[in-house]
Amino acid sequence: MINIDDVKIAVIGLGYVGLPLAVEFGKVRSVVGFDVNQSRLNELRAGVDSTKETNREELAAAKNLTFTSNASDLAGCNFYIVTVPTPVNVDKIPDLSMLASASTLVGGVLKKGDVVVYESTVYPGATEEDCVPILEKCSKLKFNEDFFCGYSPERINPGDKEHTLTKIMKVTSGSNEACAALVDDLYSEIITAGTYKAESIKVAEAAKVIENTQRDLNIALMNELSKIFNKMDLDTEAVLRAAGTKWNFLPFKPGLVGGHCIGVDPYYLTHKSMELGYKPEIILAGRKLNDDMSSYVASTMVSMLAEQVQHNQVNRVLVLGLTFKENCPDIRNSKVFDLVEAFPSDHYEIEVYDPWVNRADFSGQSTINLIDELAENCYSGIILAVPHDCLVELGIEEIKRKGKDGALFFDLKSAFDKNASDFRL
């Protein structure tokens, strides 16, 4: 196995996870950042990160980092970190196609003594059962004799400038004791919060999926409580604030659950569980409840508008925010798309405004009418779906000026005083 002093790193995939990793390692070691998206590489070479996870100064500080889309440039590396997306398909089945492609790429340049570490979210067992066979086939090398593997789950929280890569404890693991030690030592060079060496790759994989499964279930509980309290004419935020005075009450809040972690990771665990003959009940129930929240919000507005507008009138509704969370440009798996689609198309025209959205990422999303400017006195209903700072800073009076007299205002994340909204979760 390679010595830590001889490690030359390649990071495969330069998105929300891979780029910050490549940048931090690029400050202390030689790193090749690989991505198949040439336009992404061009912007990074120009010092621009459209994900907003790094900035020009941080990119410049990574003096040992180079970018490429040429597989031959990986041949000089010996420590490969795979950080490609692992989404689910329309049927909520894990999609490992990008992980397989990355494994094929790495397998083509793998040499004796090399190490491959996966950071992408997977179900327990995927590294050794799905990825390793591809590496063996493409390299003609034998696992744990000629090359070695590790798993270190990503914990990036997009848009969070406090809990950044180096400030979050890193779970590490390896396919044997020596590999585990090397992986842990290497990450320790950049992770100031410290590392935790898991007992096995499977343990590290499982830890990742349950982190977000736990959060998903807690939010599902809050969403269900919100539905109950709305029927009781109780303000959910007020109830949670009161309950939160107890030392061990967990501070979760209701809301739309999207993104590429909380809204996806539980399906990886349930998929593997069902393969093994056990159908999870609580996890799937929580997922269903959270997935249905967009329809719940839309149907609530439709019902409330039906009480105050003429029959067959076409209602214009303004949705503020499209990304999956505030102060982040990522639209992947945003539940706002579901929210828009949940309105009856024959009686509703939905317009979406979000200054954070990158128009290049948005191309092809034809079902969404994304507007660039806000008009006044136009809408029967307004929904603050994603409370970006720039939207909240408009102020409630300015936001309400976009609506007609008596327009409904839904504040899904309780960004404003409860008396300013007609409905909130």
C-alpha positions as CSV (number, residue, x, y, z in Angstrom):
1,M,0.0,0.0,0.0
2,I,1.1,3.5,-0.7
3,N,2.8,5.6,2.0
4,I,1.0,8.7,3.2
5,D,4.0,10.9,2.1
6,D,3.6,9.6,-1.5
7,V,-0.2,10.1,-1.8
8,K,-1.3,12.0,-4.9
9,I,-5.0,12.6,-4.8
10,A,-7.7,12.7,-7.5
11,V,-11.2,13.9,-6.7
12,I,-13.8,12.5,-9.1
13,G,-16.8,14.8,-9.3
14,L,-16.5,18.6,-8.6
15,G,-20.0,19.4,-7.3
16,Y,-21.2,20.5,-3.8
17,V,-19.2,17.7,-2.2
18,G,-16.1,17.2,-4.4
19,L,-15.0,20.8,-4.9
20,P,-14.7,21.8,-1.3
21,L,-12.7,18.6,-0.7
22,A,-10.4,19.2,-3.7
23,V,-9.9,22.8,-2.6
24,E,-8.9,21.9,1.0
25,F,-6.6,19.1,-0.1
26,G,-5.2,21.3,-2.8
27,K,-3.9,23.7,-0.1
28,V,-1.6,21.0,1.3
29,R,-1.1,18.4,-1.5
30,S,-1.1,17.7,-5.2
31,V,-4.7,17.2,-6.3
32,V,-6.3,16.5,-9.7
33,G,-9.9,17.5,-9.8
34,F,-11.8,15.6,-12.4
35,D,-15.3,16.3,-13.9
36,V,-17.0,15.4,-17.1
37,N,-18.7,18.8,-17.3
38,Q,-16.4,21.0,-19.3
39,S,-18.3,24.2,-18.6
40,R,-18.0,23.5,-14.9
41,L,-14.2,23.2,-15.3
42,N,-14.0,26.4,-17.3
43,E,-15.8,28.4,-14.6
44,L,-13.6,26.9,-11.9
45,R,-10.4,27.8,-13.8
46,A,-11.8,31.3,-14.0
47,G,-12.2,31.3,-10.2
48,V,-16.0,31.0,-10.2
49,D,-18.0,28.4,-8.3
50,S,-21.7,28.5,-9.3
51,T,-22.6,26.3,-6.2
52,K,-21.4,29.1,-3.9
53,E,-19.6,26.5,-1.7
54,T,-16.2,28.1,-2.4
55,N,-15.1,31.5,-3.6
56,R,-12.4,33.0,-5.7
57,E,-10.0,33.5,-2.8
58,E,-10.4,29.8,-1.7
59,L,-9.9,28.5,-5.2
60,A,-6.8,30.7,-5.5
61,A,-5.4,29.3,-2.2
62,A,-5.6,25.8,-3.5
63,K,-2.3,26.2,-5.3
64,N,-1.7,22.5,-5.9
65,L,-5.1,21.9,-7.5
66,T,-5.6,21.3,-11.2
67,F,-8.8,20.6,-13.1
68,T,-9.3,18.2,-16.0
69,S,-11.8,16.1,-17.9
70,N,-9.1,13.9,-19.4
71,A,-8.9,10.5,-17.9
72,S,-5.3,10.1,-18.8
73,D,-4.5,13.0,-16.4
74,L,-5.5,10.6,-13.5
75,A,-2.7,8.1,-14.3
76,G,-0.2,9.9,-12.0
77,C,-2.6,9.7,-9.0
78,N,-2.7,6.9,-6.5
79,F,-5.5,7.9,-4.1
80,Y,-8.9,8.4,-5.7
81,I,-11.9,10.0,-3.9
82,V,-15.2,9.5,-5.6
83,T,-17.8,12.2,-4.9
84,V,-20.4,11.8,-7.7
85,P,-24.2,12.2,-7.1
86,T,-26.3,9.2,-6.1
87,P,-29.9,10.2,-6.7
88,V,-33.1,8.1,-6.8
89,N,-35.1,7.6,-10.0
90,V,-38.8,8.5,-10.4
91,D,-39.8,5.3,-8.7
92,K,-37.6,6.2,-5.7
93,I,-35.1,3.4,-6.6
94,P,-31.4,4.2,-6.0
95,D,-29.6,5.3,-9.2
96,L,-26.0,4.1,-9.0
97,S,-25.2,4.8,-12.7
98,M,-22.9,7.7,-12.0
99,L,-21.2,5.8,-9.3
100,A,-20.7,2.9,-11.7
101,S,-19.3,5.2,-14.3
102,A,-16.9,6.8,-11.9
103,S,-15.7,3.3,-10.8
104,T,-15.2,2.3,-14.4
105,L,-13.1,5.5,-14.9
106,V,-11.0,4.8,-11.8
107,G,-10.6,1.1,-12.6
108,G,-9.1,2.1,-15.9
109,V,-6.2,3.8,-14.3
110,L,-5.9,1.8,-11.1
111,K,-2.4,0.5,-10.2
112,K,-1.1,-1.9,-7.5
113,G,-1.1,-0.3,-4.1
114,D,-3.7,2.4,-5.0
115,V,-6.6,3.3,-2.8
116,V,-10.1,4.3,-3.8
117,V,-12.4,6.1,-1.3
118,Y,-16.1,6.7,-1.9
119,E,-17.9,9.6,-0.3
120,S,-21.2,9.3,-2.3
121,T,-24.3,8.3,-0.3
122,V,-25.0,4.6,-0.8
123,Y,-26.8,1.7,1.1
124,P,-24.7,-0.4,3.4
125,G,-22.6,-2.8,1.3
126,A,-22.6,-0.9,-1.9
127,T,-18.9,-0.1,-1.9
128,E,-17.8,-3.7,-1.6
129,E,-20.7,-5.3,-3.4
130,D,-21.3,-2.9,-6.3
131,C,-18.2,-0.8,-6.8
132,V,-15.3,-3.1,-6.0
133,P,-16.4,-5.7,-8.7
134,I,-16.2,-2.9,-11.3
135,L,-12.8,-1.8,-10.1
136,E,-11.5,-5.4,-10.3
137,K,-13.0,-6.0,-13.7
138,C,-11.6,-2.8,-15.2
139,S,-8.2,-2.9,-13.6
140,K,-7.6,-6.7,-13.6
141,L,-6.4,-6.3,-10.1
142,K,-7.5,-8.1,-6.9
143,F,-9.3,-6.2,-4.1
144,N,-7.4,-6.1,-0.8
145,E,-4.3,-7.5,-2.3
146,D,-3.5,-5.2,-5.2
147,F,-5.7,-2.2,-4.4
148,F,-7.7,-1.1,-1.4
149,C,-10.9,0.8,-0.7
150,G,-12.4,3.1,1.9
151,Y,-15.6,5.0,2.6
152,S,-15.9,8.4,4.2
153,P,-19.4,9.8,4.0
154,E,-19.8,13.4,2.9
155,R,-21.5,15.7,5.4
156,I,-21.7,18.9,3.3
157,N,-24.6,21.1,4.2
158,P,-25.1,23.4,1.1
159,G,-25.4,27.1,1.9
160,D,-24.1,26.6,5.5
161,K,-21.1,28.9,6.0
162,E,-20.7,27.8,9.6
163,H,-20.6,24.0,9.4
164,T,-18.2,23.8,6.5
165,L,-16.1,20.8,5.5
166,T,-13.2,21.2,7.8
167,K,-15.4,22.0,10.8
168,I,-17.5,18.8,10.7
169,M,-16.1,15.6,12.2
170,K,-15.3,13.2,9.4
171,V,-16.2,9.5,9.6
172,T,-13.6,7.3,7.9
173,S,-13.1,3.6,7.1
174,G,-11.0,1.2,5.1
175,S,-11.1,-2.3,3.7
176,N,-8.4,-3.5,6.1
177,E,-6.6,-2.1,9.1
178,A,-3.7,-0.5,7.2
179,C,-6.0,1.2,4.7
180,A,-8.3,2.5,7.4
181,A,-5.3,4.1,9.2
182,L,-4.1,5.7,5.9
183,V,-7.6,7.1,5.1
184,D,-8.0,8.4,8.6
185,D,-4.6,10.0,8.7
186,L,-5.0,11.6,5.3
187,Y,-8.4,13.3,6.1
188,S,-6.9,14.4,9.5
189,E,-4.6,16.7,7.5
190,I,-7.6,18.9,6.5
191,I,-10.4,18.2,9.0
192,T,-9.8,20.5,12.0
193,A,-12.9,19.1,13.8
194,G,-11.3,15.6,13.9
195,T,-12.0,12.2,12.4
196,Y,-13.8,9.1,13.6
197,K,-12.5,5.8,12.3
198,A,-15.5,3.4,11.9
199,E,-15.1,-0.3,12.4
200,S,-15.8,-1.1,8.8
201,I,-16.9,0.3,5.5
202,K,-20.4,-1.0,6.0
203,V,-20.7,0.8,9.4
204,A,-19.6,4.0,7.8
205,E,-22.1,3.6,4.9
206,A,-24.9,2.8,7.4
207,A,-24.0,5.8,9.6
208,K,-24.4,8.1,6.6
209,V,-27.9,7.0,5.6
210,I,-29.3,7.0,9.2
211,E,-28.0,10.5,9.8
212,N,-30.5,11.9,7.3
213,T,-33.1,9.2,7.9
214,Q,-33.3,10.4,11.5
215,R,-33.7,14.0,10.4
216,D,-36.3,13.0,7.9
217,L,-38.5,11.2,10.5
218,N,-38.2,14.1,12.9
219,I,-39.3,16.6,10.3
220,A,-42.2,14.2,9.3
221,L,-43.4,14.2,12.9
222,M,-43.3,18.0,12.9
223,N,-45.2,18.1,9.6
224,E,-47.9,15.8,11.0
225,L,-48.2,17.9,14.1
226,S,-48.6,21.0,11.9
227,K,-51.5,19.4,10.1
228,I,-53.1,18.5,13.4
229,F,-52.5,21.9,15.0
230,N,-53.9,23.7,11.9
231,K,-57.1,21.8,12.4
232,M,-57.1,22.9,16.0
233,D,-56.4,26.5,15.0
234,L,-53.2,26.4,16.9
235,D,-49.9,28.0,15.7
236,T,-47.4,25.3,15.4
237,E,-44.4,27.6,16.0
238,A,-45.9,28.7,19.3
239,V,-46.4,25.2,20.4
240,L,-42.9,24.1,19.4
241,R,-41.5,27.2,21.2
242,A,-43.3,26.3,24.4
243,A,-42.3,22.6,24.2
244,G,-38.7,23.6,23.4
245,T,-38.3,25.0,26.9
246,K,-37.7,21.4,28.1
247,W,-34.0,20.5,27.9
248,N,-34.4,17.4,25.8
249,F,-37.0,18.5,23.3
250,L,-35.4,18.4,19.8
251,P,-35.6,21.6,17.8
252,F,-37.0,20.3,14.5
253,K,-39.5,22.3,12.5
254,P,-42.1,21.5,9.8
255,G,-41.4,22.2,6.1
256,L,-40.9,21.0,2.6
257,V,-38.2,18.3,2.6
258,G,-36.2,18.2,-0.6
259,G,-32.6,18.3,-1.7
260,H,-30.2,15.5,-2.4
261,C,-29.8,14.2,1.2
262,I,-32.8,14.1,3.5
263,G,-35.2,13.6,0.7
264,V,-33.1,10.8,-0.9
265,D,-30.9,9.0,1.6
266,P,-33.8,7.1,3.4
267,Y,-34.7,5.4,0.1
268,Y,-31.2,3.9,-0.1
269,L,-31.7,2.3,3.3
270,T,-35.3,1.1,2.6
271,H,-34.2,-0.3,-0.8
272,K,-31.6,-2.5,0.7
273,S,-33.9,-3.4,3.6
274,M,-36.6,-4.6,1.2
275,E,-34.0,-6.5,-0.8
276,L,-33.2,-8.4,2.4
277,G,-36.9,-9.2,2.9
278,Y,-37.9,-6.5,5.4
279,K,-40.3,-3.7,4.5
280,P,-39.6,-0.7,6.8
281,E,-42.8,0.9,8.1
282,I,-41.8,4.0,10.0
283,I,-39.2,5.2,7.5
284,L,-41.5,4.8,4.5
285,A,-44.4,6.4,6.4
286,G,-42.2,9.4,7.2
287,R,-41.1,9.6,3.6
288,K,-44.6,9.5,2.3
289,L,-45.8,12.2,4.7
290,N,-42.9,14.5,3.8
291,D,-43.4,13.9,0.1
292,D,-47.1,14.8,0.4
293,M,-46.5,18.2,2.0
294,S,-46.4,20.1,-1.3
295,S,-49.8,18.8,-2.2
296,Y,-51.1,19.6,1.3
297,V,-50.0,23.3,0.9
298,A,-51.4,23.6,-2.6
299,S,-54.7,22.0,-1.7
300,T,-55.0,24.3,1.3
301,M,-54.6,27.4,-0.8
302,V,-57.0,26.1,-3.4
303,S,-59.6,25.5,-0.7
304,M,-59.1,28.9,0.9
305,L,-59.2,30.7,-2.5
306,A,-62.4,28.8,-3.5
307,E,-64.2,30.5,-0.6
308,Q,-63.4,34.1,-1.7
309,V,-63.2,34.1,-5.6
310,Q,-65.6,33.6,-8.4
311,H,-66.1,30.2,-9.8
312,N,-63.9,29.4,-12.8
313,Q,-61.8,32.5,-12.2
314,V,-58.1,31.9,-13.2
315,N,-56.0,32.7,-10.1
316,R,-52.4,33.9,-10.4
317,V,-50.2,32.6,-7.6
318,L,-46.7,33.8,-6.8
319,V,-44.3,31.3,-5.3
320,L,-41.2,32.9,-3.7
321,G,-38.2,30.5,-3.8
322,L,-37.5,27.5,-5.9
323,T,-34.2,26.0,-4.5
324,F,-34.4,23.1,-2.0
325,K,-33.3,25.3,0.9
326,E,-32.6,28.9,1.7
327,N,-29.5,30.8,0.6
328,C,-28.4,28.0,-1.7
329,P,-28.7,27.8,-5.6
330,D,-29.3,24.0,-5.6
331,I,-32.6,23.0,-7.2
332,R,-32.1,19.3,-7.2
333,N,-35.1,17.4,-5.8
334,S,-36.7,20.7,-4.6
335,K,-40.2,20.1,-3.4
336,V,-41.3,23.5,-4.8
337,F,-41.5,21.8,-8.2
338,D,-44.1,19.4,-6.7
339,L,-45.9,22.4,-5.0
340,V,-46.3,24.1,-8.4
341,E,-47.5,21.0,-10.1
342,A,-50.1,20.3,-7.4
343,F,-52.2,23.3,-8.4
344,P,-55.0,22.6,-10.9
345,S,-53.6,23.9,-14.2
346,D,-57.0,24.9,-15.6
347,H,-57.7,27.5,-12.9
348,Y,-54.3,28.5,-11.7
349,E,-51.3,30.3,-13.2
350,I,-48.2,29.8,-11.0
351,E,-45.2,32.1,-11.3
352,V,-42.0,31.5,-9.4
353,Y,-39.4,34.1,-8.4
354,D,-36.0,33.1,-7.1
355,P,-32.8,35.2,-7.5
356,W,-30.7,32.3,-6.3
357,V,-31.5,30.0,-9.2
358,N,-28.7,29.6,-11.8
359,R,-30.5,29.9,-15.1
360,A,-28.1,27.4,-16.7
361,D,-29.1,24.7,-14.1
362,F,-32.8,25.6,-14.7
363,S,-32.7,25.0,-18.5
364,G,-35.2,22.3,-19.5
365,Q,-37.5,22.8,-16.5
366,S,-40.4,23.8,-18.8
367,T,-43.1,23.2,-16.2
368,I,-42.0,26.2,-14.1
369,N,-42.7,29.8,-15.1
370,L,-39.6,31.4,-13.6
371,I,-39.9,35.2,-13.6
372,D,-37.1,37.7,-13.3
373,E,-39.0,40.7,-11.9
374,L,-41.8,41.1,-9.4
375,A,-44.9,43.0,-10.4
376,E,-47.4,44.5,-8.0
377,N,-51.1,43.9,-7.4
378,C,-51.2,40.8,-9.5
379,Y,-51.7,37.7,-7.4
380,S,-54.6,36.1,-5.6
381,G,-52.1,34.1,-3.4
382,I,-48.5,34.4,-2.5
383,I,-46.4,31.5,-1.0
384,L,-43.1,32.1,0.7
385,A,-41.7,28.7,0.1
386,V,-38.0,29.3,0.5
387,P,-37.0,32.1,2.9
388,H,-33.8,33.3,1.2
389,D,-32.4,36.3,3.1
390,C,-32.9,38.4,0.0
391,L,-36.6,37.6,0.0
392,V,-37.2,38.0,3.7
393,E,-35.4,41.4,3.6
394,L,-38.0,42.6,1.1
395,G,-40.3,42.9,4.2
396,I,-43.8,41.7,4.6
397,E,-45.4,44.9,3.3
398,E,-43.4,44.8,0.1
399,I,-44.2,41.2,-0.4
400,K,-47.9,41.8,0.1
401,R,-47.9,44.6,-2.4
402,K,-47.4,42.0,-5.1
403,G,-50.9,40.6,-4.3
404,K,-54.3,42.0,-5.0
405,D,-56.5,43.3,-2.2
406,G,-57.2,40.4,0.2
407,A,-54.6,38.1,-1.4
408,L,-53.7,35.1,0.7
409,F,-50.1,34.9,2.1
410,F,-48.7,31.5,3.0
411,D,-45.4,31.6,5.1
412,L,-44.2,28.0,5.0
413,K,-41.1,28.6,7.2
414,S,-42.6,31.2,9.6
415,A,-40.2,33.9,8.4
416,F,-42.6,36.6,9.5
417,D,-44.9,37.2,12.5
418,K,-47.8,34.8,12.6
419,N,-50.3,37.7,12.3
420,A,-48.9,38.6,8.9
421,S,-49.8,35.2,7.3
422,D,-53.0,33.4,6.4
423,F,-51.4,30.0,6.7
424,R,-48.1,28.5,7.8
425,L,-46.8,25.1,8.6
